[in-house]
Amino acid sequence: MLLIAAVATLFLSFLFALGGVGSAAVLVPVLHSLGMALSVARPLGLLINTLTLSSASFVNIRSGKIRVREWLPLLGASLCSAPAGAYASTVVPEGVLLYFFAVFLTLAGLVMLIGIKKTGTKEAMGTGTQLFWGGVSGFISGLLGIGSGGIVVPILGLMNFAPKRIAAITSLIVPVASFSGFMAYLQMGDVSLFLAVVCGGLAVIGGYAGTSIMHRFLSQNSIRTFLACTMLLMACKIVYDML
């Protein structure tokens, strides 16, 4: 199982870094389909998302593309709600969680496939709205062991945010919610530290390699289309396996 998890982590981290997104949304159901318990795969997915997307967040903050203090309500709500989602996952039946995965992958895949319109001009979000969507996205992140980007991205798109602004906000909230959820799983004792260290290191390597290749050689639009189709196929497989 360690070898399978290591190979899957390296490959998917590399593949999804080509499209500039985290791999946990697909990695968790893939590991589960290969025989890993969801209770083990979820915290692993959260750790990998934290590691692979933290660098993007750091770059955006350092370059001034986003100011952390403007998004503290969103961050605070996701930070608090992710552990609640992690604890809730212990009482939600596995079949229900898998259907949630299918819905999430379908939503995220369609958003990547269709794309967010490029005419968005909005830059800010009210405190109440931040608290609500931060809480929702953080809870789902902890519940499923995935990044909250699949929830945040379409919401920001519907609110008429510009694509570059959406990418900056997502890179900020996803690592925070993912790390908070991971710590909750760690406290519950559902984390294999050895597996986390090995797969975490491979995720960093795969993410760095994928990002480097993307910027030098590939068209991001074509890669994102491929990843979107991968998500939709994975959603179909989950539903088919449960029928």
N, C-alpha and C positions, 0 to 999 in steps of 0.2 A: 504493500500500500504506500510506503514511503517513496518508492521509486516511481509509482504511478502519479502520486501527488506532485512530486518534484518535476517530472516531465510535463505534466499538464500545466503546472504553474509557470514554468519557464516559457512554454510555447504560447499560452494564452496571454501572459503578460506582454510578451513580445508582439503578438498579433494585435492586441487591443491598443497598445501604445502607438501602433502605426496610425490609428484613428484618433489618438489623443484622448482616450477614455480609459477608465478602470476596467479590469477584467472580472471582477468578483461576480457580476450578474450572471455570467456564463460559467465561471469556474466552479461555483458552488453546486449547481445542478449537474455539471459534468462529473465532478468528483463523487457526487451521490450516485449517479448512474453507474459509476465504476466500482461501487461497493463501499464507499465511505459514508458513515452515518452523518445525517444532517447536523447533528449536535456538534460534530467535529469540523465539518466543512464550513459552517457559518462563521465561527470566529476566525478561521483561517482566511476566509474571503475578506473579512473586515480588516484584518491586519495587512493583507496584500494591497487593498485599496488605499489604506493609510500611507503605506510606504511609497507606492507608485505615484500618488497624486500630491503628496506633500511638496515635492520639488516644484511642481507647477504652481502651487500656491505661493511658495517662497519667491519664485521669480516674479509673479504678478504683484506681490506686496512690495518687493524691492524696487520694481520699475515704476511704482505708483499707479498701476492700472486699477487697483482697488485699495480702499482704506478700511482697515479692520473695524475701526470704531463706528463706521457708518452701518455696519452689519452685525453689531453685537447682539441685538435681539434675536436675529435669525440663528446666529451661532449658539447663543445661550439656550434657546429652545431646543435645538437639535442635540446639543450636548446633554441636556437633561432627559430628553425623551428616548434617545437611543438605548440607554440601559433598560428603560421600561419595556421597550420592544424586545430586548434580549431576554428579559425575565418572562415576558408573555409567551415567547417561543417555546418555553418548557411545558406549557399547558395546551397549546394549540396542536391539534392532530397533524401528523406528518402529511397526510393527504391534502389537508387544507393549505398547508404551507406550500406544497408543490403547485397547487392551483394558483396561489398568489404569485409564485415564480413565473408561471406561464403568462399571467396577466401583465406582470412587470416587464418581462422580456418582450411581449408583444407591443406594449406601449413604448418602451425604449427603442425597439427596432423601428417602429413606424416614425417616431420622431427623427431618428437618424436618417431614415430613408427619404422622408418627405422634406425634412430640413425646416429650420426656422426662417421665416421671412427676413430679408435683409434690410427692410425699411424701418425696423424698430428704432426708437429714439429715447425710450424711457431709461432713466439712470438710477432712480431711487425707489424705495418701497417704504410704506408707512410702518410704524412700530407694531401695530396690531396685526397687520398682514404678515410681517416677518415672524412674529411669535407663532401665529397659526401654522404657516407653512413650514417653519422650522421644526415645530412639534410633530407635524404629520410626517415629514420626510425623515426626521430622525428616528421616529418610532418604526417606520417601515424598514429603515436601514438596519436597525437592531434586530427586528423580527426575522428578516430574511437573510441577514448576514451579507448585505450588498451595500454599495454606495447609494446615497440618496439622490444622485444626479438624475436618475430616470424619472423622479418626481419633480425635482426642481426645474429641470430644463424645459419641459413642456409648459409648466406654469408660468415661468418667466417669458417664454415665447408668446403665450396668450396675453400676457400683460404688456406686450409690445416693447420688450427690452431688445437692444441690439445684440447680435450674435457674439461679438467680442466681449460685451459686458456679461452675457450669460456664461461664457466660458470662464471668466474671471471669478464670478460669484460661485459657480459650481466647484471650481478648484479650491475655493476657500471653505465651503461648508462640508464637502464630502470627506476630507481627511478628519475633520473634527468629529463628525457624527460617527465615522467608521472607528476611530480610535476609542471614543466613548463606549460604543457598543462592544468592542473587543475587550476593554477592561472589565466590563460587566461579565462577559463570558469567562474571563480569566478568574474573576472572583468566585464564580459558580463552579470552577474546576473543570470546565469543558474544553480546556485548551491543552494540546500536546505541545509543550515548550520546544522539544526537539524538532518536531514537525514545523513549528512556527519559525524557528531559527533557519532551518534549511530552506523552506519554501519562501520565507521572507527575503533571504539573500538572493535566491534565484529570481524572485519577482523584481527586485531592484535591477539586476543584470538584464533581464528580459525587457523591462520597461525602458531602461537607458538605451539599449540597442535599438529597440523599435522606434523610439523618439528620434534618435540620431538618423536612422535610415529614412524616416518619414520626411524630416526637414531637408534632407539632401537629395533624395531621388524620387519620391512618390507624390502623386496627386492625392491630397487628403480627401477630396470628394469621392474619388473612386474607392479608396480604402474604407471610408465610412459606409458606402453603399454595400460593400462586401460584408462588413461587420453587422450591418443592419439585417441583412439576409441571414447571417449566422444566428443572430438572436431570434429571428422569427422561426427558423427551422428548429432551434432548440425548444422554443415554446410549443411547437407542434409535436415534437417528440415527447415532451413531458405529458401533454394531454393524451397522446396515443398510448403511452405506456400505462396510463391510469384507467383507460377504458376497458 
